[in-house]
Amino acid sequence: MSKGNTKITLAEKDMPRQWYNIQADLSAPLRPPLHPVTGQPVKPDDLASIFPMNLVEQEMSTERWIDIPEEVLDKLLLWRPTPLHRARYLEKHLQTPAKIYYKNEGVSPAGSHKPNTAVAQAYYNKEFGIKRITTETGAGQWGSAIGLSCRLFGLECKVYMVRVSYDQKPYRRLMMQAWGAQCVPSPSPDTNFGRKMLEKYPDGSGSLGIAISEAVEDCLSSEETRYSLGSVLNHVLLHQTVIGLEAQKQMASIGEYPDIIAGCVGGGSNFAGLSFPFIRDKINGRDIEIYAVEPTACPTLTRGPYVYDFGDTASTTPLLPMFSLGHGFIPAPIHAGGLRYHGMAPLVSQVVIDGLVKPRSYNQLQAYEAGVTWARTEGYIPAPETNHAIALAIEEAEKAREEGKEKNILISWSGHGLLDLPGYDAFLQGKLTDYAMSDEEIALSLKSIEDLPKP
Amino acid sequence: MSKGNTKITLAEKDMPRQWYNIQADLSAPLRPPLHPVTGQPVKPDDLASIFPMNLVEQEMSTERWIDIPEEVLDKLLLWRPTPLHRARYLEKHLQTPAKIYYKNEGVSPAGSHKPNTAVAQAYYNKEFGIKRITTETGAGQWGSAIGLSCRLFGLECKVYMVRVSYDQKPYRRLMMQAWGAQCVPSPSPDTNFGRKMLEKYPDGSGSLGIAISEAVEDCLSSEETRYSLGSVLNHVLLHQTVIGLEAQKQMASIGEYPDIIAGCVGGGSNFAGLSFPFIRDKINGRDIEIYAVEPTACPTLTRGPYVYDFGDTASTTPLLPMFSLGHGFIPAPIHAGGLRYHGMAPLVSQVVIDGLVKPRSYNQLQAYEAGVTWARTEGYIPAPETNHAIALAIEEAEKAREEGKEKNILISWSGHGLLDLPGYDAFLQGKLTDYAMSDEEIALSLKSIEDLPKP
């Protein structure tokens, strides 16, 4: 008790009132997305049938600070500001002089950082007169976040959930239904593409690519419906910057500043949310090491090239400038489902290109070992995705011990693992494999992007 | 945003340093527990083989304030102080002038209030030189809390989990295992009583009574092992009073005081945790309505007599002075597993006898309807047990609307329902029944206590 500062809260009145747009501080403008047919830079109108125009404008904005609408703030206050904890028991266990801080995004109603952008997207859709949102989800983190947010703003919501997850991981589907969202297994009989897939593969387990195609087709079938995406895009990352902006205030309130920052990356949104405000400090001269941590089973940043590639497996989205393993890449079935994405947010890709962020990777066994160590010292059971950031924190804390250096390590604790416990069970029973990719597998996967335009 | 005070935090330095012992403020001393064989009041030594003596002394203490040991405070700080939220969106939905506040115990690593006492019990056992704790668990809320707490204090832990829950509700078992506790289905081949039961009923689904007997037998087989209980006993309720002591400070920090307080009751510990510090105020003259809310499927306080009865189904514990439906009572299989207990904590029974607390009951359908309304307005999905307190809050808020009165309603939000989603699914699909008990069922159940001593 005498130690203090195990949990650093932030008063509601100190909640950030603006999002931070890193596009204002990049050394050069972000390369534009390209139209998938013409190969020309995408224009706002090209996106108007998919996204409401207010979000399209936000996607392209280079204003540094963007006001968070009052109605969005009000909803965020249901769980924000989130606590910043110090992981004292982990530090003690590691016998490290390093201080390990974590920003706990697991306290949201959906249990992850995803609602930060979901409530904002639901709001902008509603403002634009949209009545209904369609989306896809894999394991269900995103689907549950948008299901919750649509309910809070009175929108209808339809989630196409990859069938294998729909059947094997019922809990997040049940969350969506508790909030009143419609969740169907994809491929579904509700769309032309879904029916075609069902005819071709009656027992197919589905894929994120198929689910995206269904959600987009559904969206295009109605004037009052738009589509929503939970990561990768600029406006999604923008909405997540409340994480880092709060963390900056919380660190300042105890007179500390991080030496090392880390977050796991799948599409890149929770990592960007924590790190972008600190990257601004780094651009302005601060000395910080910032790490984007990915699984060796999907080593987009550590082993993929920077290219133009489709955002989806079905090759229907605009081409995005990003690190990619090729849109045909199907990652091994690691439990960290949120990190199984072939590409990377263009903004995260850019800060890696610019040398502001270094990528690192851990395999599934290393990640779970870190997660179990965390649960048994700090109590909270982390999401399998979050375990990758924890693995880095532990490695850096051990390094600090060896070097005898007092370092401040700050990680994004992107979500809890209460609905992912079977993965821990498999790990503890010795049933998991590491799934690190071979050079041959990567070379093969990259063939799918050989003929695409180069950045 | 301008509204403020949606979530009222409390700084670590303001965390209560003492537990509140309501035994100091009762109009008469609590009736003693009676030895199950002799019928004489239980002496501390009678309990020494089951509980460590420091907890036995705490059980019998009548000191008003009991210091929380620093090491317990340090562990509680992993998640405490918990936030007090105002349920603005529910208020708006109900169009009520009432303000609804809820104390969010769902933020603990195990997702409920149970770790408040689990960490204290693990600490006192460790202090007394105990190396290993045994316990039983039904759905797993208690087993996971004690599993976590044993790990935090370096104790071994073995949990006997009722087989039907072990098989049907794997997630809480997986939590225990993630924290390193041993969890076996009961009846198990690990005890004499378990083997006997397995021989007699090879396909038996187990019961809490059997699991208690196994945990106690295991405990008695080793000098370094003690048994731990998650509710009912005085020291358990004492440890939970941090909930109400924090809530008092949080309400005071915004210049408010509750007119109505409610919590759900099974054994009584979360209700006592929130209400006892306020009952002290009531004894000292404050005008508060305080409600203990139970399911109509297990209407201990609303329809049971105040008697001496066994705490367990197997008739092995001391006789406790309490409201009871008879130790032979097997409640209907409602999803609120934590409320399926035939008795009630002696201290909660006493404050009902003294007229300080009024019991109320809701059936399962009313409780789930309240829970869905909550999830769809406030976001967080409540535990099925918590839904009973929410049902009362909604009814009182509607009454306040009709009467045009501005009332402050404060409830114990005892846990989240993320691992209880199948119950919501069944409710939304119209598959649940209300399970209100008939007079005949109650009369039949009470036969099991006809011949026991009267208080």
Interface residues (C-beta under 8 A of the other chain):
Chain A: M1 S2 K3 G4 N5 T6 K7 T9 A11 E12 K13 M15 R17 E70 L73 D74 L77 L78 W79 H85 Y89 V107 S108 P109 G111 P115 L148 R151 L152 P170 Y171 L174 M175 Q177 A178 W179 G180 V372 A375 R376 E378 G379 Y380 I381 L418 L419 L421 P422 Y424 D425 L428
Chain B: M1 S2 K3 G4 N5 T6 K7 T9 A11 E12 K13 M15 R17 E70 L73 D74 L77 L78 W79 H85 Y89 V107 S108 P109 G111 L148 R151 L152 P170 Y171 L174 M175 Q177 A178 W179 G180 V372 A375 R376 E378 G379 Y380 I381 L418 L419 L421 P422 Y424 D425 L428
